[in-house]
Amino acid sequence: MASQFEFLSYLRDHPGSRVADLAEFFAIGVGATSKGVGRLEARAWVRRVPNPADGRSLLLELTPQGTELVGAAEGTFQEHLATHLGRSIAPAQIAELGHTLARLRATLEHGGVGTPVG
């Protein structure tokens, strides 16, 4: 369910995304991403719509149910993070960890580490 939450969150925050955009952001293959989107479509949380700028591609958008779900799930997710991380890591350390992980990701992406090849 965590990957579904992450996909839904991304689509909420990046309207007009394509499957390829999700795949690139999460550094996973397009096929696996498309299957994940298909599972979200089957639950009526996401739909594929024609891209008005390119008739050959489709854009992804949250349905009203998907928007509602991601909002509710985000609250639960934040509560769990605060509960579990708050026991052992101070708020300033959590913020620094986030910055450190972002720098690590940028370094790995720059070097092409972990990027799918197919």
Phi, psi and omega in degrees: 000333181299318180293325177295317177300316181296318177298313181298318179298316179299314182294326175296318185275347182227069181300148179081018180280157175251168176304318180299326178294317176299313182301316180295315182298317183269000179055049175230164182294153180297321180298314179295322178295316180298321177296319178297318177295322178300321177294322177292323177296318181299332179268002180065034177261338182222151172223153176262131181233151180300142177276114182295338180272345183206102183299348180272350183239165179240146175256156180253139175218149177286143171278169175304322178294321179294319178297316179296316181297314183294326176296314179294317182295325181296320177299315178297316180300313180297321178298315180295319177300312181299318181294310187279319179282325183298339179287332187234347184229130179290153180308319179295324178292323178297316179298316179296321177300317178301316178295319179297315179295324177296318178295319178298314179300315180300319179296314180295317179297319179300324179273359179074016181283127177084000179280129179298146180259352183228000000 
